[in-house]
Amino acid sequence: MKEIIIFFVAHWYLSLFFQTFFLHRYASHRAFTMNKFTERVFFVLTWIFQGSNYLSAYGYGIMHRMHHAFADTPDDPHSPKYDESIFKMMWKTKTIYSDIANKRITIDSRFTQDIPEWNWFDKFARSWVSRIMWGGLYVLFYYQFATAWWMWLLLPVQFLLSPIHGAIINWFAHKYGYTNFKVGDTSKNFLPFDFLMMGESYHNNHHKHGNRANFGGFRWHEIDPTYLVIKVLDKVGIIKINKYKPAEVPAKAIA
């Protein structure tokens, strides 16, 4: 049993880390820089740890920039304000993401500037061959170590970790939580101590200061685990954090 739990938890956090570190803070917002070789290393690591639910840096980066530009308007790729349920929102997000990643729609140039691309690798990593290979490895692991029927219920979650991670923030962090800043949308800080989403749940902070590498830090309890890793990577020279003017600490949370 412990092997399944360890595997699930490790996959949850490693997949989430590369989503927030590489796809979100780097590809979408350029909160830090890295050289081309390092960028390609992180492409490969993202594929390894997201596995069957690998997301394209090109597709994710552009779609997320659109989310910030059109937050909680009819043009938002994912908004609880315009989608009746979390499942409809997820399907709409998937459709728009696929159209962008496969370049089936024309994108305004303001959303494509500096978006990282590695076309042949991305095509392979998003292919059904890759997804089935990873899915098969997950099934084999469960077959080897699952000792109770309920463990198999975790397997479909692992097949869909990336969309699940996105849905948690794009749905719940626009409905529940507290706000530090007044912004032109419904973004909220979903968790006061983000033990679950590696800093992503500080969504209101992020919508106020989109290109800031640290999503937390405005209150004593807002510890962003991903930013702690980013600081280490910056310190050893793997990446370089872009300068961002610190925001004023809010006097108290807004209702």
ChimeraX attribute file (.defattr): number of C-alpha atoms within 10 A of each C-alpha:
attribute: neighborCount
match mode: 1-to-1
recipient: residues
	/A:1	11
	/A:2	10
	/A:3	13
	/A:4	19
	/A:5	13
	/A:6	11
	/A:7	14
	/A:8	17
	/A:9	12
	/A:10	13
	/A:11	17
	/A:12	20
	/A:13	17
	/A:14	15
	/A:15	24
	/A:16	26
	/A:17	23
	/A:18	22
	/A:19	26
	/A:20	21
	/A:21	22
	/A:22	23
	/A:23	27
	/A:24	21
	/A:25	24
	/A:26	24
	/A:27	28
	/A:28	29
	/A:29	20
	/A:30	22
	/A:31	20
	/A:32	20
	/A:33	16
	/A:34	17
	/A:35	10
	/A:36	10
	/A:37	9
	/A:38	13
	/A:39	20
	/A:40	16
	/A:41	10
	/A:42	17
	/A:43	24
	/A:44	15
	/A:45	16
	/A:46	25
	/A:47	24
	/A:48	16
	/A:49	21
	/A:50	28
	/A:51	27
	/A:52	27
	/A:53	22
	/A:54	26
	/A:55	24
	/A:56	29
	/A:57	24
	/A:58	24
	/A:59	24
	/A:60	22
	/A:61	29
	/A:62	25
	/A:63	25
	/A:64	22
	/A:65	21
	/A:66	20
	/A:67	19
	/A:68	16
	/A:69	13
	/A:70	17
	/A:71	21
	/A:72	20
	/A:73	14
	/A:74	12
	/A:75	13
	/A:76	20
	/A:77	26
	/A:78	30
	/A:79	29
	/A:80	19
	/A:81	18
	/A:82	15
	/A:83	17
	/A:84	10
	/A:85	12
	/A:86	17
	/A:87	12
	/A:88	14
	/A:89	21
	/A:90	20
	/A:91	14
	/A:92	16
	/A:93	21
	/A:94	15
	/A:95	12
	/A:96	18
	/A:97	22
	/A:98	18
	/A:99	14
	/A:100	20
	/A:101	21
	/A:102	13
	/A:103	12
	/A:104	10
	/A:105	11
	/A:106	8
	/A:107	13
	/A:108	10
	/A:109	8
	/A:110	10
	/A:111	16
	/A:112	16
	/A:113	10
	/A:114	13
	/A:115	18
	/A:116	22
	/A:117	16
	/A:118	13
	/A:119	11
	/A:120	8
	/A:121	15
	/A:122	19
	/A:123	14
	/A:124	13
	/A:125	24
	/A:126	18
	/A:127	14
	/A:128	12
	/A:129	12
	/A:130	18
	/A:131	19
	/A:132	14
	/A:133	13
	/A:134	21
	/A:135	19
	/A:136	13
	/A:137	13
	/A:138	20
	/A:139	15
	/A:140	12
	/A:141	14
	/A:142	19
	/A:143	11
	/A:144	11
	/A:145	13
	/A:146	18
	/A:147	14
	/A:148	8
	/A:149	7
	/A:150	9
	/A:151	15
	/A:152	15
	/A:153	9
	/A:154	13
	/A:155	17
	/A:156	12
	/A:157	14
	/A:158	22
	/A:159	21
	/A:160	15
	/A:161	22
	/A:162	20
	/A:163	17
	/A:164	16
	/A:165	18
	/A:166	19
	/A:167	19
	/A:168	16
	/A:169	20
	/A:170	23
	/A:171	21
	/A:172	18
	/A:173	23
	/A:174	22
	/A:175	17
	/A:176	14
	/A:177	18
	/A:178	19
	/A:179	21
	/A:180	21
	/A:181	20
	/A:182	14
	/A:183	13
	/A:184	11
	/A:185	17
	/A:186	19
	/A:187	31
	/A:188	26
	/A:189	29
	/A:190	23
	/A:191	20
	/A:192	16
	/A:193	18
	/A:194	19
	/A:195	12
	/A:196	14
	/A:197	23
	/A:198	21
	/A:199	24
	/A:200	30
	/A:201	30
	/A:202	32
	/A:203	27
	/A:204	27
	/A:205	26
	/A:206	22
	/A:207	22
	/A:208	19
	/A:209	17
	/A:210	19
	/A:211	20
	/A:212	24
	/A:213	24
	/A:214	26
	/A:215	28
	/A:216	27
	/A:217	16
	/A:218	18
	/A:219	14
	/A:220	9
	/A:221	12
	/A:222	20
	/A:223	21
	/A:224	22
	/A:225	19
	/A:226	22
	/A:227	21
	/A:228	13
	/A:229	13
	/A:230	19
	/A:231	16
	/A:232	12
	/A:233	14
	/A:234	17
	/A:235	12
	/A:236	9
	/A:237	11
	/A:238	14
	/A:239	18
	/A:240	17
	/A:241	19
	/A:242	14
	/A:243	11
	/A:244	12
	/A:245	8
	/A:246	10
	/A:247	12
	/A:248	7
	/A:249	11
	/A:250	12
	/A:251	9
	/A:252	10
	/A:253	10
	/A:254	10
	/A:255	7
